[in-house]
C-alpha cells in the first residue's frame, strides 16, 4: 500500500486556527518549511493521482511526503539541523 504524508497546506484551518496572522504563518514557514511556503491542496492531489496511476505500477509500500521539505529536517534540542 502506498500513501502520502501531507505537511501544512493552504487551508481554512491553517489560517483560522493554527496561524491566524500573516506574521504567524511567515514564522512557521521560516522555521520549518524549506520550500518557503505552505503547499497547495492540488499538489497533494497530484501525488495521489500519480500513485493511483499506471505510471506508479512498480511503486509499492512507500509513503511520499508532500510537505515542502519539512521531513528532511531533524531537530537536536533547540538547534535545527538540515539533512542532506
N, CA, C and O atoms as a Tinker XYZ file with bonds, in Angstrom:
   336  protein
     1  N      0.832000   -1.168000    0.000000    73     2
     2  CA     0.000000    0.000000    0.000000    64     1     3
     3  C      0.888000    1.246000    0.000000    63     2     4     5
     4  O      1.840000    1.346000    0.775000    81     3
     5  N      0.568000    2.171000   -0.861000    73     3     6
     6  CA     1.260000    3.458000   -0.916000    64     5     7
     7  C      0.415000    4.489000   -0.184000    63     6     8     9
     8  O     -0.803000    4.353000   -0.063000    81     7
     9  N      1.083000    5.510000    0.295000    73     7    10
    10  CA     0.355000    6.588000    0.963000    64     9    11
    11  C      1.145000    7.887000    0.860000    63    10    12    13
    12  O      2.321000    7.896000    0.497000    81    11
    13  N      0.467000    8.980000    1.189000    73    11    14
    14  CA     1.145000   10.275000    1.245000    64    13    15
    15  C      1.173000   10.749000    2.693000    63    14    16    17
    16  O      0.361000   10.335000    3.520000    81    15
    17  N      2.115000   11.616000    2.972000    73    15    18
    18  CA     2.231000   12.242000    4.286000    64    17    19
    19  C      2.229000   13.750000    4.063000    63    18    20    21
    20  O      3.287000   14.366000    3.937000    81    19
    21  N      1.037000   14.341000    4.015000    73    19    22
    22  CA     0.977000   15.776000    3.734000    64    21    23
    23  C      1.469000   16.616000    4.901000    63    22    24    25
    24  O      1.277000   16.273000    6.067000    81    23
    25  N      2.102000   17.715000    4.557000    73    23    26
    26  CA     2.501000   18.701000    5.545000    64    25    27
    27  C      1.434000   19.768000    5.640000    63    26    28    29
    28  O      0.257000   19.496000    5.404000    81    27
    29  N      1.827000   20.959000    5.978000    73    27    30
    30  CA     0.873000   22.065000    6.093000    64    29    31
    31  C      0.478000   22.547000    4.706000    63    30    32    33
    32  O      1.324000   22.904000    3.886000    81    31
    33  N     -0.814000   22.549000    4.467000    73    31    34
    34  CA    -1.358000   23.003000    3.195000    64    33    35
    35  C     -2.158000   24.279000    3.419000    63    34    36    37
    36  O     -2.742000   24.486000    4.483000    81    35
    37  N     -2.174000   25.119000    2.409000    73    35    38
    38  CA    -3.007000   26.324000    2.471000    64    37    39
    39  C     -4.446000   25.870000    2.662000    63    38    40    41
    40  O     -5.003000   25.173000    1.814000    81    39
    41  N     -5.045000   26.267000    3.777000    73    39    42
    42  CA    -6.410000   25.850000    4.063000    64    41    43
    43  C     -7.018000   26.767000    5.119000    63    42    44    45
    44  O     -6.314000   27.535000    5.774000    81    43
    45  N     -8.318000   26.674000    5.269000    73    43    46
    46  CA    -9.006000   27.481000    6.269000    64    45    47
    47  C     -8.508000   27.173000    7.679000    63    46    48    49
    48  O     -8.258000   28.107000    8.440000    81    47
    49  N     -8.348000   25.871000    8.070000    73    47    50
    50  CA    -7.842000   25.608000    9.416000    64    49    51
    51  C     -6.465000   26.227000    9.684000    63    50    52    53
    52  O     -6.201000   26.698000   10.790000    81    51
    53  N     -5.599000   26.225000    8.684000    73    51    54
    54  CA    -4.277000   26.843000    8.866000    64    53    55
    55  C     -4.445000   28.324000    9.153000    63    54    56    57
    56  O     -3.824000   28.859000   10.072000    81    55
    57  N     -5.282000   28.986000    8.369000    73    55    58
    58  CA    -5.442000   30.431000    8.504000    64    57    59
    59  C     -6.260000   30.827000    9.732000    63    58    60    61
    60  O     -6.002000   31.875000   10.325000    81    59
    61  N     -7.233000   30.018000   10.123000    73    59    62
    62  CA    -8.104000   30.429000   11.226000    64    61    63
    63  C     -7.612000   29.950000   12.586000    63    62    64    65
    64  O     -7.698000   30.694000   13.563000    81    63
    65  N     -7.093000   28.715000   12.673000    73    63    66
    66  CA    -6.745000   28.158000   13.982000    64    65    67
    67  C     -5.252000   28.151000   14.260000    63    66    68    69
    68  O     -4.809000   28.639000   15.300000    81    67
    69  N     -4.472000   27.600000   13.336000    73    67    70
    70  CA    -3.053000   27.403000   13.622000    64    69    71
    71  C     -2.220000   28.663000   13.450000    63    70    72    73
    72  O     -1.362000   28.962000   14.281000    81    71
    73  N     -2.468000   29.396000   12.386000    73    71    74
    74  CA    -1.672000   30.589000   12.090000    64    73    75
    75  C     -2.602000   31.713000   11.640000    63    74    76    77
    76  O     -2.693000   32.006000   10.448000    81    75
    77  N     -3.290000   32.339000   12.588000    73    75    78
    78  CA    -4.293000   33.335000   12.218000    64    77    79
    79  C     -3.736000   34.649000   11.668000    63    78    80    81
    80  O     -4.477000   35.428000   11.069000    81    79
    81  N     -2.456000   34.900000   11.862000    73    79    82
    82  CA    -1.890000   36.148000   11.341000    64    81    83
    83  C     -0.830000   35.848000   10.289000    63    82    84    85
    84  O     -0.232000   34.771000   10.274000    81    83
    85  N     -0.615000   36.796000    9.434000    73    83    86
    86  CA     0.432000   36.651000    8.414000    64    85    87
    87  C      1.803000   36.458000    9.067000    63    86    88    89
    88  O      2.622000   35.676000    8.585000    81    87
    89  N      2.041000   37.172000   10.160000    73    87    90
    90  CA     3.323000   37.047000   10.865000    64    89    91
    91  C      3.507000   35.631000   11.411000    63    90    92    93
    92  O      4.609000   35.085000   11.361000    81    91
    93  N      2.438000   35.040000   11.927000    73    91    94
    94  CA     2.498000   33.678000   12.447000    64    93    95
    95  C      2.804000   32.684000   11.325000    63    94    96    97
    96  O      3.621000   31.781000   11.500000    81    95
    97  N      2.152000   32.851000   10.181000    73    95    98
    98  CA     2.404000   31.972000    9.026000    64    97    99
    99  C      3.841000   32.115000    8.551000    63    98   100   101
   100  O      4.513000   31.117000    8.288000    81    99
   101  N      4.312000   33.340000    8.442000    73    99   102
   102  CA     5.688000   33.564000    7.974000    64   101   103
   103  C      6.714000   32.971000    8.933000    63   102   104   105
   104  O      7.730000   32.433000    8.494000    81   103
   105  N      6.458000   33.063000   10.246000    73   103   106
   106  CA     7.380000   32.499000   11.231000    64   105   107
   107  C      7.422000   30.979000   11.131000    63   106   108   109
   108  O      8.496000   30.382000   11.207000    81   107
   109  N      6.274000   30.355000   10.963000    73   107   110
   110  CA     6.218000   28.899000   10.811000    64   109   111
   111  C      6.975000   28.467000    9.561000    63   110   112   113
   112  O      7.765000   27.524000    9.610000    81   111
   113  N      6.744000   29.134000    8.465000    73   111   114
   114  CA     7.403000   28.799000    7.206000    64   113   115
   115  C      8.911000   28.960000    7.345000    63   114   116   117
   116  O      9.669000   28.078000    6.941000    81   115
   117  N      9.346000   30.070000    7.908000    73   115   118
   118  CA    10.781000   30.321000    8.053000    64   117   119
   119  C     11.448000   29.273000    8.940000    63   118   120   121
   120  O     12.583000   28.874000    8.680000    81   119
   121  N     10.758000   28.830000    9.974000    73   119   122
   122  CA    11.346000   27.895000   10.927000    64   121   123
   123  C     11.287000   26.445000   10.487000    63   122   124   125
   124  O     12.122000   25.642000   10.903000    81   123
   125  N     10.304000   26.089000    9.642000    73   123   126
   126  CA    10.065000   24.663000    9.410000    64   125   127
   127  C      9.957000   24.197000    7.972000    63   126   128   129
   128  O     10.076000   22.998000    7.722000    81   127
   129  N      9.740000   25.076000    7.026000    73   127   130
   130  CA     9.411000   24.624000    5.671000    64   129   131
   131  C     10.449000   25.133000    4.676000    63   130   132   133
   132  O     10.409000   26.296000    4.274000    81   131
   133  N     11.387000   24.258000    4.273000    73   131   134
   134  CA    12.446000   24.678000    3.352000    64   133   135
   135  C     11.937000   25.204000    2.003000    63   134   136   137
   136  O     12.612000   26.015000    1.369000    81   135
   137  N     10.771000   24.759000    1.563000    73   135   138
   138  CA    10.237000   25.231000    0.287000    64   137   139
   139  C      9.827000   26.697000    0.347000    63   138   140   141
   140  O      9.641000   27.330000   -0.693000    81   139
   141  N      9.686000   27.242000    1.549000    73   139   142
   142  CA     9.375000   28.657000    1.688000    64   141   143
   143  C      7.912000   29.018000    1.571000    63   142   144   145
   144  O      7.571000   30.189000    1.409000    81   143
   145  N      7.032000   28.012000    1.651000    73   143   146
   146  CA     5.591000   28.277000    1.557000    64   145   147
   147  C      4.832000   27.042000    2.000000    63   146   148   149
   148  O      5.378000   25.939000    2.028000    81   147
   149  N      3.555000   27.240000    2.349000    73   147   150
   150  CA     2.681000   26.108000    2.588000    64   149   151
   151  C      2.342000   25.506000    1.229000    63   150   152   153
   152  O      2.355000   26.203000    0.215000    81   151
   153  N      2.043000   24.238000    1.212000    73   151   154
   154  CA     1.676000   23.583000   -0.038000    64   153   155
   155  C      0.253000   23.911000   -0.446000    63   154   156   157
   156  O     -0.528000   24.459000    0.332000    81   155
   157  N     -0.064000   23.566000   -1.679000    73   155   158
   158  CA    -1.423000   23.717000   -2.191000    64   157   159
   159  C     -2.078000   22.341000   -2.224000    63   158   160   161
   160  O     -1.416000   21.334000   -2.476000    81   159
   161  N     -3.378000   22.305000   -1.968000    73   159   162
   162  CA    -4.103000   21.032000   -1.990000    64   161   163
   163  C     -3.906000   20.318000   -3.326000    63   162   164   165
   164  O     -3.831000   19.090000   -3.372000    81   163
   165  N     -3.823000   21.078000   -4.398000    73   163   166
   166  CA    -3.643000   20.489000   -5.728000    64   165   167
   167  C     -2.331000   19.720000   -5.838000    63   166   168   169
   168  O     -2.238000   18.736000   -6.572000    81   167
   169  N     -1.319000   20.175000   -5.104000    73   167   170
   170  CA    -0.027000   19.481000   -5.133000    64   169   171
   171  C     -0.130000   18.117000   -4.452000    63   170   172   173
   172  O      0.430000   17.134000   -4.936000    81   171
   173  N     -0.838000   18.061000   -3.343000    73   171   174
   174  CA    -1.059000   16.777000   -2.689000    64   173   175
   175  C     -1.899000   15.861000   -3.554000    63   174   176   177
   176  O     -1.627000   14.663000   -3.644000    81   175
   177  N     -2.918000   16.417000   -4.190000    73   175   178
   178  CA    -3.784000   15.621000   -5.063000    64   177   179
   179  C     -3.001000   15.059000   -6.250000    63   178   180   181
   180  O     -3.261000   13.938000   -6.688000    81   179
   181  N     -2.055000   15.823000   -6.767000    73   179   182
   182  CA    -1.257000   15.346000   -7.903000    64   181   183
   183  C     -0.416000   14.126000   -7.519000    63   182   184   185
   184  O     -0.254000   13.206000   -8.321000    81   183
   185  N      0.117000   14.119000   -6.303000    73   183   186
   186  CA     0.898000   12.970000   -5.837000    64   185   187
   187  C     -0.008000   11.755000   -5.695000    63   186   188   189
   188  O      0.375000   10.649000   -6.076000    81   187
   189  N     -1.207000   11.950000   -5.147000    73   187   190
   190  CA    -2.159000   10.849000   -5.015000    64   189   191
   191  C     -2.542000   10.301000   -6.385000    63   190   192   193
   192  O     -2.614000    9.086000   -6.571000    81   191
   193  N     -2.785000   11.188000   -7.339000    73   191   194
   194  CA    -3.119000   10.742000   -8.700000    64   193   195
   195  C     -1.977000    9.941000   -9.310000    63   194   196   197
   196  O     -2.207000    8.932000   -9.977000    81   195
   197  N     -0.747000   10.390000   -9.083000    73   195   198
   198  CA     0.403000    9.631000   -9.582000    64   197   199
   199  C      0.422000    8.238000   -8.976000    63   198   200   201
   200  O      0.578000    7.254000   -9.699000    81   199
   201  N      0.267000    8.138000   -7.660000    73   199   202
   202  CA     0.321000    6.833000   -7.006000    64   201   203
   203  C     -0.796000    5.907000   -7.474000    63   202   204   205
   204  O     -0.638000    4.686000   -7.453000    81   203
   205  N     -1.921000    6.476000   -7.896000    73   203   206
   206  CA    -3.045000    5.677000   -8.375000    64   205   207
   207  C     -2.947000    5.362000   -9.862000    63   206   208   209
   208  O     -3.770000    4.614000  -10.389000    81   207
   209  N     -1.961000    5.917000  -10.539000    73   207   210
   210  CA    -1.862000    5.763000  -11.990000    64   209   211
   211  C     -1.005000    4.565000  -12.386000    63   210   212   213
   212  O     -0.302000    3.979000  -11.563000    81   211
   213  N     -1.083000    4.225000  -13.644000    73   211   214
   214  CA    -0.252000    3.146000  -14.197000    64   213   215
   215  C      1.231000    3.509000  -14.145000    63   214   216   217
   216  O      2.083000    2.621000  -14.125000    81   215
   217  N      1.542000    4.777000  -14.124000    73   215   218
   218  CA     2.948000    5.197000  -14.048000    64   217   219
   219  C      3.614000    4.747000  -12.758000    63   218   220   221
   220  O      4.839000    4.648000  -12.696000    81   219
   221  N      2.822000    4.475000  -11.730000    73   219   222
   222  CA     3.371000    4.069000  -10.438000    64   221   223
   223  C      3.181000    2.574000  -10.180000    63   222   224   225
   224  O      3.211000    2.131000   -9.032000    81   223
   225  N      2.989000    1.806000  -11.235000    73   223   226
   226  CA     2.678000    0.386000  -11.037000    64   225   227
   227  C      3.800000   -0.399000  -10.352000    63   226   228   229
   228  O      3.540000   -1.463000   -9.789000    81   227
   229  N      5.020000    0.090000  -10.387000    73   227   230
   230  CA     6.126000   -0.579000   -9.689000    64   229   231
   231  C      6.436000    0.068000   -8.343000    63   230   232   233
   232  O      7.353000   -0.373000   -7.649000    81   231
   233  N      5.712000    1.075000   -7.970000    73   231   234
   234  CA     5.920000    1.735000   -6.687000    64   233   235
   235  C      5.055000    1.012000   -5.661000    63   234   236   237
   236  O      3.828000    1.016000   -5.761000    81   235
   237  N      5.696000    0.395000   -4.683000    73   235   238
   238  CA     4.965000   -0.394000   -3.690000    64   237   239
   239  C      5.471000   -0.101000   -2.279000    63   238   240   241
   240  O      6.677000   -0.070000   -2.034000    81   239
   241  N      4.548000    0.109000   -1.370000    73   239   242
   242  CA     4.884000    0.237000    0.034000    64   241   243
   243  C      5.642000    1.490000    0.412000    63   242   244   245
   244  O      6.495000    1.449000    1.298000    81   243
   245  N      5.349000    2.605000   -0.241000    73   243   246
   246  CA     6.051000    3.846000    0.078000    64   245   247
   247  C      5.103000    4.857000    0.718000    63   246   248   249
   248  O      3.891000    4.832000    0.502000    81   247
   249  N      5.684000    5.726000    1.493000    73   247   250
   250  CA     4.975000    6.892000    2.000000    64   249   251
   251  C      5.707000    8.101000    1.439000    63   250   252   253
   252  O      6.865000    8.343000    1.779000    81   251
   253  N      5.042000    8.850000    0.591000    73   251   254
   254  CA     5.653000   10.025000   -0.031000    64   253   255
   255  C      5.272000   11.281000    0.743000    63   254   256   257
   256  O      4.094000   11.629000    0.816000    81   255
   257  N      6.255000   11.961000    1.319000    73   255   258
   258  CA     5.944000   13.217000    1.998000    64   257   259
   259  C      5.628000   14.305000    0.974000    63   258   260   261
   260  O      6.328000   14.452000   -0.027000    81   259
   261  N      4.593000   15.044000    1.231000    73   259   262
   262  CA     4.212000   16.200000    0.415000    64   261   263
   263  C      4.182000   17.374000    1.392000    63   262   264   265
   264  O      3.122000   17.854000    1.795000    81   263
   265  N      5.393000   17.818000    1.759000    73   263   266
   266  CA     5.492000   18.737000    2.893000    64   265   267
   267  C      6.479000   19.880000    2.687000    63   266   268   269
   268  O      6.845000   20.557000    3.648000    81   267
   269  N      6.903000   20.098000    1.481000    73   267   270
   270  CA     7.808000   21.209000    1.217000    64   269   271
   271  C      9.203000   21.030000    1.792000    63   270   272   273
   272  O      9.939000   22.003000    1.953000    81   271
   273  N      9.571000   19.794000    2.103000    73   271   274
   274  CA    10.908000   19.513000    2.621000    64   273   275
   275  C     10.994000   19.443000    4.131000    63   274   276   277
   276  O     12.084000   19.272000    4.677000    81   275
   277  N      9.864000   19.571000    4.822000    73   275   278
   278  CA     9.877000   19.571000    6.281000    64   277   279
   279  C     10.473000   18.296000    6.848000    63   278   280   281
   280  O     11.237000   18.354000    7.812000    81   279
   281  N     10.147000   17.156000    6.280000    73   279   282
   282  CA    10.613000   15.880000    6.817000    64   281   283
   283  C     12.133000   15.727000    6.700000    63   282   284   285
   284  O     12.722000   14.891000    7.384000    81   283
   285  N     12.753000   16.506000    5.863000    73   283   286
   286  CA    14.212000   16.456000    5.697000    64   285   287
   287  C     14.948000   17.068000    6.869000    63   286   288   289
   288  O     16.162000   16.909000    6.992000    81   287
   289  N     14.247000   17.750000    7.710000    73   287   290
   290  CA    14.894000   18.390000    8.860000    64   289   291
   291  C     14.784000   17.491000   10.083000    63   290   292   293
   292  O     13.778000   16.811000   10.284000    81   291
   293  N     15.799000   17.500000   10.866000    73   291   294
   294  CA    15.705000   16.833000   12.167000    64   293   295
   295  C     16.055000   17.859000   13.227000    63   294   296   297
   296  O     16.809000   18.797000   12.967000    81   295
   297  N     15.511000   17.684000   14.415000    73   295   298
   298  CA    15.701000   18.666000   15.475000    64   297   299
   299  C     16.615000   18.087000   16.554000    63   298   300   301
   300  O     16.412000   16.964000   17.016000    81   299
   301  N     17.597000   18.847000   16.939000    73   299   302
   302  CA    18.535000   18.455000   18.004000    64   301   303
   303  C     18.420000   19.508000   19.099000    63   302   304   305
   304  O     19.069000   20.552000   19.034000    81   303
   305  N     17.596000   19.233000   20.100000    73   303   306
   306  CA    17.372000   20.230000   21.149000    64   305   307
   307  C     16.700000   21.446000   20.567000    63   306   308   309
   308  O     15.652000   21.332000   19.932000    81   307
   309  N     17.286000   22.615000   20.771000    73   307   310
   310  CA    16.717000   23.835000   20.227000    64   309   311
   311  C     17.400000   24.257000   18.943000    63   310   312   313
   312  O     17.157000   25.350000   18.432000    81   311
   313  N     18.250000   23.396000   18.424000    73   311   314
   314  CA    19.013000   23.716000   17.225000    64   313   315
   315  C     18.442000   22.926000   16.040000    63   314   316   317
   316  O     18.237000   21.718000   16.158000    81   315
   317  N     18.186000   23.569000   14.924000    73   315   318
   318  CA    17.670000   22.897000   13.737000    64   317   319
   319  C     18.858000   22.484000   12.872000    63   318   320   321
   320  O     19.746000   23.290000   12.590000    81   319
   321  N     18.862000   21.229000   12.458000    73   319   322
   322  CA    19.914000   20.699000   11.598000    64   321   323
   323  C     19.274000   20.229000   10.315000    63   322   324   325
   324  O     18.343000   19.424000   10.348000    81   323
   325  N     19.748000   20.710000    9.197000    73   323   326
   326  CA    19.212000   20.281000    7.908000    64   325   327
   327  C     19.930000   19.019000    7.449000    63   326   328   329
   328  O     21.156000   18.925000    7.487000    81   327
   329  N     19.134000   18.061000    7.019000    73   327   330
   330  CA    19.728000   16.820000    6.494000    64   329   331
   331  C     19.974000   16.980000    5.003000    63   330   332   333
   332  O     19.243000   17.695000    4.318000    81   331
   333  N     20.988000   16.324000    4.512000    73   331   334
   334  CA    21.289000   16.271000    3.073000    64   333   335
   335  C     21.447000   17.580000    2.460000    63   334   336
   336  O     21.701000   17.672000    1.259000    81   335
